[in-house]
Amino acid sequence: MWRATAYPVRVFILDARSCFPILISVTHWSLTTLLIGIFGVVFFGTISFFGLTLPAAIRSMRRFLIGPVRTALPTWQRRRFS
């Protein structure tokens, strides 16, 4: 009964997170919201294809931008002029 609770929620083939931009584009019909909805579906479908969730994708992008080396001390405890 509890074995499938960690799987991502899906609506048919789409990730459930991509349904929110679609809902916005359906309730307020314009070209801009349609493009936002399509971009949302493509974005969430892409990260779902790679097996990532949104927080994991954000962490991966942050690691890519910042780099793999992290200092052990917080910024306020570093010695700056030594």
N, CA, C and O atoms as a Tinker XYZ file with bonds, in Angstrom:
   328  protein
     1  N      0.809000   -1.182000    0.000000    73     2
     2  CA     0.000000    0.000000    0.000000    64     1     3
     3  C      0.864000    1.262000    0.000000    63     2     4     5
     4  O      0.493000    2.232000   -0.662000    81     3
     5  N      1.974000    1.298000    0.695000    73     3     6
     6  CA     2.793000    2.489000    0.811000    64     5     7
     7  C      3.997000    2.477000   -0.129000    63     6     8     9
     8  O      4.820000    3.391000   -0.070000    81     7
     9  N      4.121000    1.486000   -0.978000    73     7    10
    10  CA     5.357000    1.375000   -1.753000    64     9    11
    11  C      5.473000    2.400000   -2.878000    63    10    12    13
    12  O      6.584000    2.666000   -3.335000    81    11
    13  N      4.378000    2.980000   -3.339000    73    11    14
    14  CA     4.435000    3.921000   -4.456000    64    13    15
    15  C      4.294000    5.369000   -4.005000    63    14    16    17
    16  O      3.968000    6.226000   -4.826000    81    15
    17  N      4.522000    5.669000   -2.749000    73    15    18
    18  CA     4.310000    7.027000   -2.266000    64    17    19
    19  C      5.442000    7.975000   -2.641000    63    18    20    21
    20  O      5.233000    9.187000   -2.609000    81    19
    21  N      6.606000    7.498000   -2.988000    73    19    22
    22  CA     7.719000    8.379000   -3.327000    64    21    23
    23  C      7.796000    8.678000   -4.823000    63    22    24    25
    24  O      8.635000    9.475000   -5.242000    81    23
    25  N      6.953000    8.065000   -5.623000    73    23    26
    26  CA     6.971000    8.337000   -7.056000    64    25    27
    27  C      6.418000    9.732000   -7.333000    63    26    28    29
    28  O      5.548000   10.206000   -6.602000    81    27
    29  N      6.911000   10.395000   -8.377000    73    27    30
    30  CA     6.357000   11.713000   -8.705000    64    29    31
    31  C      4.920000   11.585000   -9.209000    63    30    32    33
    32  O      4.550000   10.597000   -9.842000    81    31
    33  N      4.136000   12.596000   -8.914000    73    31    34
    34  CA     2.729000   12.587000   -9.315000    64    33    35
    35  C      2.641000   12.892000  -10.797000    63    34    36    37
    36  O      3.261000   13.840000  -11.278000    81    35
    37  N      1.874000   12.094000  -11.520000    73    35    38
    38  CA     1.717000   12.280000  -12.960000    64    37    39
    39  C      0.240000   12.335000  -13.319000    63    38    40    41
    40  O     -0.591000   11.636000  -12.738000    81    39
    41  N     -0.060000   13.186000  -14.293000    73    39    42
    42  CA    -1.389000   13.243000  -14.883000    64    41    43
    43  C     -1.212000   12.765000  -16.314000    63    42    44    45
    44  O     -0.665000   13.478000  -17.155000    81    43
    45  N     -1.677000   11.559000  -16.582000    73    43    46
    46  CA    -1.410000   10.847000  -17.821000    64    45    47
    47  C      0.093000   10.735000  -18.046000    63    46    48    49
    48  O      0.757000    9.988000  -17.327000    81    47
    49  N      0.651000   11.449000  -19.018000    73    47    50
    50  CA     2.078000   11.351000  -19.298000    64    49    51
    51  C      2.853000   12.530000  -18.699000    63    50    52    53
    52  O      4.077000   12.466000  -18.585000    81    51
    53  N      2.154000   13.603000  -18.317000    73    51    54
    54  CA     2.798000   14.824000  -17.835000    64    53    55
    55  C      3.055000   14.772000  -16.346000    63    54    56    57
    56  O      2.338000   14.116000  -15.591000    81    55
    57  N      4.095000   15.479000  -15.943000    73    55    58
    58  CA     4.350000   15.684000  -14.528000    64    57    59
    59  C      3.270000   16.620000  -13.989000    63    58    60    61
    60  O      2.832000   17.532000  -14.691000    81    59
    61  N      2.844000   16.401000  -12.764000    73    59    62
    62  CA     1.755000   17.202000  -12.202000    64    61    63
    63  C      2.144000   18.666000  -12.054000    63    62    64    65
    64  O      1.269000   19.531000  -12.069000    81    63
    65  N      3.423000   18.967000  -11.913000    73    63    66
    66  CA     3.848000   20.359000  -11.810000    64    65    67
    67  C      3.631000   21.114000  -13.108000    63    66    68    69
    68  O      3.447000   22.331000  -13.092000    81    67
    69  N      3.650000   20.415000  -14.223000    73    67    70
    70  CA     3.453000   21.095000  -15.498000    64    69    71
    71  C      1.986000   21.380000  -15.774000    63    70    72    73
    72  O      1.669000   22.074000  -16.741000    81    71
    73  N      1.097000   20.871000  -14.961000    73    71    74
    74  CA    -0.324000   21.146000  -15.155000    64    73    75
    75  C     -0.698000   22.546000  -14.688000    63    74    76    77
    76  O     -1.694000   23.092000  -15.162000    81    75
    77  N      0.059000   23.143000  -13.784000    73    75    78
    78  CA    -0.248000   24.490000  -13.314000    64    77    79
    79  C     -0.108000   25.539000  -14.423000    63    78    80    81
    80  O     -1.013000   26.360000  -14.568000    81    79
    81  N      0.979000   25.559000  -15.220000    73    79    82
    82  CA     1.016000   26.513000  -16.341000    64    81    83
    83  C     -0.078000   26.247000  -17.365000    63    82    84    85
    84  O     -0.586000   27.184000  -17.981000    81    83
    85  N     -0.444000   24.997000  -17.555000    73    83    86
    86  CA    -1.531000   24.686000  -18.482000    64    85    87
    87  C     -2.846000   25.230000  -17.938000    63    86    88    89
    88  O     -3.660000   25.760000  -18.695000    81    87
    89  N     -3.058000   25.103000  -16.633000    73    87    90
    90  CA    -4.272000   25.626000  -16.009000    64    89    91
    91  C     -4.354000   27.139000  -16.161000    63    90    92    93
    92  O     -5.428000   27.676000  -16.432000    81    91
    93  N     -3.244000   27.823000  -15.991000    73    91    94
    94  CA    -3.232000   29.279000  -16.177000    64    93    95
    95  C     -3.550000   29.638000  -17.623000    63    94    96    97
    96  O     -4.310000   30.573000  -17.878000    81    95
    97  N     -2.974000   28.904000  -18.568000    73    95    98
    98  CA    -3.217000   29.221000  -19.969000    64    97    99
    99  C     -4.641000   28.891000  -20.396000    63    98   100   101
   100  O     -5.156000   29.510000  -21.326000    81    99
   101  N     -5.286000   27.937000  -19.745000    73    99   102
   102  CA    -6.669000   27.602000  -20.090000    64   101   103
   103  C     -7.650000   28.592000  -19.465000    63   102   104   105
   104  O     -8.644000   28.955000  -20.093000    81   103
   105  N     -7.381000   29.030000  -18.234000    73   103   106
   106  CA    -8.314000   29.938000  -17.574000    64   105   107
   107  C     -8.222000   31.363000  -18.112000    63   106   108   109
   108  O     -9.244000   32.045000  -18.193000    81   107
   109  N     -7.045000   31.828000  -18.479000    73   107   110
   110  CA    -6.883000   33.171000  -19.049000    64   109   111
   111  C     -6.290000   33.002000  -20.441000    63   110   112   113
   112  O     -5.071000   32.941000  -20.600000    81   111
   113  N     -7.137000   32.928000  -21.423000    73   111   114
   114  CA    -6.719000   32.565000  -22.762000    64   113   115
   115  C     -6.116000   33.755000  -23.500000    63   114   116   117
   116  O     -6.819000   34.709000  -23.831000    81   115
   117  N     -4.817000   33.694000  -23.754000    73   115   118
   118  CA    -4.130000   34.657000  -24.618000    64   117   119
   119  C     -2.872000   33.976000  -25.143000    63   118   120   121
   120  O     -2.492000   32.898000  -24.686000    81   119
   121  N     -2.248000   34.614000  -26.090000    73   119   122
   122  CA    -1.050000   34.026000  -26.690000    64   121   123
   123  C      0.094000   33.962000  -25.685000    63   122   124   125
   124  O      0.871000   33.008000  -25.684000    81   123
   125  N      0.196000   34.977000  -24.832000    73   123   126
   126  CA     1.274000   35.007000  -23.845000    64   125   127
   127  C      1.148000   33.854000  -22.856000    63   126   128   129
   128  O      2.126000   33.159000  -22.579000    81   127
   129  N     -0.049000   33.653000  -22.326000    73   127   130
   130  CA    -0.216000   32.566000  -21.355000    64   129   131
   131  C     -0.128000   31.202000  -22.028000    63   130   132   133
   132  O      0.285000   30.227000  -21.400000    81   131
   133  N     -0.508000   31.125000  -23.290000    73   131   134
   134  CA    -0.332000   29.865000  -24.018000    64   133   135
   135  C      1.146000   29.533000  -24.164000    63   134   136   137
   136  O      1.543000   28.381000  -23.992000    81   135
   137  N      1.965000   30.535000  -24.482000    73   135   138
   138  CA     3.405000   30.302000  -24.600000    64   137   139
   139  C      4.023000   29.969000  -23.243000    63   138   140   141
   140  O      4.923000   29.132000  -23.167000    81   139
   141  N      3.553000   30.612000  -22.169000    73   139   142
   142  CA     4.030000   30.275000  -20.830000    64   141   143
   143  C      3.670000   28.836000  -20.488000    63   142   144   145
   144  O      4.481000   28.107000  -19.917000    81   143
   145  N      2.451000   28.428000  -20.839000    73   143   146
   146  CA     2.040000   27.048000  -20.583000    64   145   147
   147  C      2.853000   26.032000  -21.362000    63   146   148   149
   148  O      3.235000   24.993000  -20.822000    81   147
   149  N      3.119000   26.323000  -22.618000    73   147   150
   150  CA     3.921000   25.410000  -23.440000    64   149   151
   151  C      5.356000   25.349000  -22.924000    63   150   152   153
   152  O      5.949000   24.273000  -22.853000    81   151
   153  N      5.913000   26.512000  -22.563000    73   151   154
   154  CA     7.268000   26.533000  -22.012000    64   153   155
   155  C      7.325000   25.759000  -20.694000    63   154   156   157
   156  O      8.297000   25.047000  -20.439000    81   155
   157  N      6.295000   25.892000  -19.855000    73   155   158
   158  CA     6.256000   25.151000  -18.593000    64   157   159
   159  C      6.216000   23.649000  -18.799000    63   158   160   161
   160  O      6.900000   22.902000  -18.100000    81   159
   161  N      5.414000   23.204000  -19.761000    73   159   162
   162  CA     5.333000   21.773000  -20.053000    64   161   163
   163  C      6.660000   21.251000  -20.579000    63   162   164   165
   164  O      7.102000   20.171000  -20.187000    81   163
   165  N      7.296000   22.007000  -21.462000    73   163   166
   166  CA     8.591000   21.578000  -22.017000    64   165   167
   167  C      9.654000   21.553000  -20.931000    63   166   168   169
   168  O     10.449000   20.615000  -20.860000    81   167
   169  N      9.676000   22.584000  -20.079000    73   167   170
   170  CA    10.675000   22.654000  -19.014000    64   169   171
   171  C     10.512000   21.507000  -18.026000    63   170   172   173
   172  O     11.474000   20.793000  -17.741000    81   171
   173  N      9.314000   21.324000  -17.504000    73   171   174
   174  CA     9.103000   20.259000  -16.532000    64   173   175
   175  C      9.223000   18.874000  -17.158000    63   174   176   177
   176  O      9.637000   17.929000  -16.487000    81   175
   177  N      8.868000   18.742000  -18.426000    73   175   178
   178  CA     9.066000   17.466000  -19.116000    64   177   179
   179  C     10.534000   17.133000  -19.300000    63   178   180   181
   180  O     10.932000   15.972000  -19.205000    81   179
   181  N     11.345000   18.158000  -19.565000    73   179   182
   182  CA    12.783000   17.954000  -19.746000    64   181   183
   183  C     13.452000   17.528000  -18.451000    63   182   184   185
   184  O     14.231000   16.574000  -18.437000    81   183
   185  N     13.150000   18.239000  -17.348000    73   183   186
   186  CA    13.791000   17.855000  -16.090000    64   185   187
   187  C     13.247000   16.523000  -15.589000    63   186   188   189
   188  O     13.952000   15.794000  -14.891000    81   187
   189  N     12.010000   16.198000  -15.931000    73   187   190
   190  CA    11.471000   14.888000  -15.560000    64   189   191
   191  C     12.137000   13.777000  -16.377000    63   190   192   193
   192  O     12.339000   12.671000  -15.876000    81   191
   193  N     12.475000   14.075000  -17.631000    73   191   194
   194  CA    13.158000   13.095000  -18.472000    64   193   195
   195  C     14.520000   12.729000  -17.895000    63   194   196   197
   196  O     14.945000   11.576000  -17.972000    81   195
   197  N     15.201000   13.717000  -17.316000    73   195   198
   198  CA    16.499000   13.470000  -16.705000    64   197   199
   199  C     16.394000   12.928000  -15.290000    63   198   200   201
   200  O     17.416000   12.676000  -14.651000    81   199
   201  N     15.182000   12.744000  -14.789000    73   199   202
   202  CA    14.984000   12.142000  -13.474000    64   201   203
   203  C     15.165000   13.109000  -12.319000    63   202   204   205
   204  O     15.485000   12.690000  -11.206000    81   203
   205  N     14.967000   14.393000  -12.564000    73   203   206
   206  CA    15.140000   15.400000  -11.530000    64   205   207
   207  C     13.795000   16.001000  -11.127000    63   206   208   209
   208  O     12.847000   16.024000  -11.913000    81   207
   209  N     13.731000   16.481000   -9.906000    73   207   210
   210  CA    12.608000   17.294000   -9.487000    64   209   211
   211  C     13.020000   18.759000   -9.610000    63   210   212   213
   212  O     14.177000   19.048000   -9.916000    81   211
   213  N     12.103000   19.676000   -9.380000    73   211   214
   214  CA    12.442000   21.086000   -9.510000    64   213   215
   215  C     13.511000   21.526000   -8.508000    63   214   216   217
   216  O     14.449000   22.213000   -8.913000    81   215
   217  N     13.421000   21.163000   -7.202000    73   215   218
   218  CA    14.511000   21.559000   -6.296000    64   217   219
   219  C     15.860000   20.933000   -6.670000    63   218   220   221
   220  O     16.897000   21.583000   -6.533000    81   219
   221  N     15.859000   19.699000   -7.134000    73   219   222
   222  CA    17.111000   19.062000   -7.543000    64   221   223
   223  C     17.683000   19.717000   -8.793000    63   222   224   225
   224  O     18.902000   19.834000   -8.919000    81   223
   225  N     16.839000   20.142000   -9.710000    73   223   226
   226  CA    17.320000   20.833000  -10.907000    64   225   227
   227  C     17.905000   22.192000  -10.554000    63   226   228   229
   228  O     18.902000   22.615000  -11.138000    81   227
   229  N     17.281000   22.880000   -9.591000    73   227   230
   230  CA    17.816000   24.176000   -9.161000    64   229   231
   231  C     19.166000   24.001000   -8.482000    63   230   232   233
   232  O     20.074000   24.802000   -8.700000    81   231
   233  N     19.311000   22.959000   -7.658000    73   231   234
   234  CA    20.596000   22.694000   -7.013000    64   233   235
   235  C     21.662000   22.333000   -8.044000    63   234   236   237
   236  O     22.812000   22.753000   -7.912000    81   235
   237  N     21.299000   21.562000   -9.069000    73   235   238
   238  CA    22.262000   21.205000  -10.115000    64   237   239
   239  C     22.698000   22.433000  -10.906000    63   238   240   241
   240  O     23.874000   22.571000  -11.241000    81   239
   241  N     21.748000   23.331000  -11.209000    73   239   242
   242  CA    22.091000   24.544000  -11.941000    64   241   243
   243  C     22.977000   25.455000  -11.081000    63   242   244   245
   244  O     23.902000   26.082000  -11.597000    81   243
   245  N     22.698000   25.531000   -9.776000    73   243   246
   246  CA    23.526000   26.341000   -8.887000    64   245   247
   247  C     24.936000   25.776000   -8.803000    63   246   248   249
   248  O     25.904000   26.537000   -8.787000    81   247
   249  N     25.068000   24.468000   -8.749000    73   247   250
   250  CA    26.384000   23.846000   -8.707000    64   249   251
   251  C     27.132000   24.076000  -10.014000    63   250   252   253
   252  O     28.345000   24.286000  -10.008000    81   251
   253  N     26.418000   24.037000  -11.127000    73   251   254
   254  CA    27.047000   24.293000  -12.417000    64   253   255
   255  C     27.546000   25.731000  -12.507000    63   254   256   257
   256  O     28.632000   25.971000  -13.035000    81   255
   257  N     26.777000   26.686000  -12.004000    73   255   258
   258  CA    27.167000   28.088000  -12.092000    64   257   259
   259  C     28.272000   28.444000  -11.104000    63   258   260   261
   260  O     29.192000   29.185000  -11.450000    81   259
   261  N     28.195000   27.931000   -9.886000    73   259   262
   262  CA    29.148000   28.299000   -8.850000    64   261   263
   263  C     30.424000   27.476000   -8.946000    63   262   264   265
   264  O     31.520000   28.012000   -8.784000    81   263
   265  N     30.295000   26.199000   -9.204000    73   263   266
   266  CA    31.455000   25.334000   -9.287000    64   265   267
   267  C     31.452000   24.310000   -8.169000    63   266   268   269
   268  O     30.708000   24.454000   -7.200000    81   267
   269  N     32.275000   23.278000   -8.290000    73   267   270
   270  CA    32.238000   22.199000   -7.305000    64   269   271
   271  C     32.960000   22.519000   -5.998000    63   270   272   273
   272  O     32.706000   21.853000   -4.995000    81   271
   273  N     33.850000   23.511000   -5.971000    73   271   274
   274  CA    34.637000   23.807000   -4.775000    64   273   275
   275  C     33.860000   24.762000   -3.884000    63   274   276   277
   276  O     33.457000   25.841000   -4.317000    81   275
   277  N     33.652000   24.360000   -2.642000    73   275   278
   278  CA    32.970000   25.213000   -1.670000    64   277   279
   279  C     33.878000   25.379000   -0.463000    63   278   280   281
   280  O     34.560000   24.439000   -0.056000    81   279
   281  N     33.885000   26.558000    0.100000    73   279   282
   282  CA    34.716000   26.797000    1.258000    64   281   283
   283  C     34.071000   26.197000    2.498000    63   282   284   285
   284  O     32.854000   26.021000    2.554000    81   283
   285  N     34.889000   25.888000    3.481000    73   283   286
   286  CA    34.391000   25.257000    4.692000    64   285   287
   287  C     33.844000   26.267000    5.681000    63   286   288   289
   288  O     33.041000   25.912000    6.544000    81   287
   289  N     34.262000   27.513000    5.572000    73   287   290
   290  CA    33.822000   28.544000    6.506000    64   289   291
   291  C     32.764000   29.430000    5.870000    63   290   292   293
   292  O     32.820000   29.688000    4.667000    81   291
   293  N     31.806000   29.898000    6.647000    73   291   294
   294  CA    30.854000   30.869000    6.112000    64   293   295
   295  C     31.542000   32.189000    5.778000    63   294   296   297
   296  O     32.674000   32.433000    6.195000    81   295
   297  N     30.862000   33.019000    5.037000    73   295   298
   298  CA    31.454000   34.265000    4.576000    64   297   299
   299  C     31.845000   35.176000    5.721000    63   298   300   301
   300  O     32.893000   35.819000    5.666000    81   299
   301  N     31.025000   35.245000    6.758000    73   299   302
   302  CA    31.297000   36.171000    7.851000    64   301   303
   303  C     32.431000   35.719000    8.769000    63   302   304   305
   304  O     32.871000   36.496000    9.616000    81   303
   305  N     32.917000   34.478000    8.622000    73   303   306
   306  CA    34.002000   33.989000    9.466000    64   305   307
   307  C     35.335000   33.903000    8.722000    63   306   308   309
   308  O     36.337000   33.512000    9.320000    81   307
   309  N     35.373000   34.251000    7.462000    73   307   310
   310  CA    36.621000   34.183000    6.704000    64   309   311
   311  C     37.521000   35.365000    7.049000    63   310   312   313
   312  O     37.050000   36.474000    7.303000    81   311
   313  N     38.822000   35.102000    7.051000    73   311   314
   314  CA    39.807000   36.172000    7.255000    64   313   315
   315  C     40.099000   36.783000    5.895000    63   314   316   317
   316  O     40.581000   36.098000    4.993000    81   315
   317  N     39.818000   38.027000    5.749000    73   315   318
   318  CA    39.874000   38.639000    4.437000    64   317   319
   319  C     41.232000   39.209000    4.066000    63   318   320   321
   320  O     41.637000   39.130000    2.906000    81   319
   321  N     41.939000   39.780000    5.024000    73   319   322
   322  CA    43.170000   40.483000    4.693000    64   321   323
   323  C     44.416000   39.771000    5.198000    63   322   324   325
   324  O     45.421000   40.424000    5.478000    81   323
   325  N     44.378000   38.479000    5.318000    73   323   326
   326  CA    45.567000   37.777000    5.813000    64   325   327
   327  C     46.124000   36.851000    4.765000    63   326   328
   328  O     47.126000   36.178000    5.006000    81   327
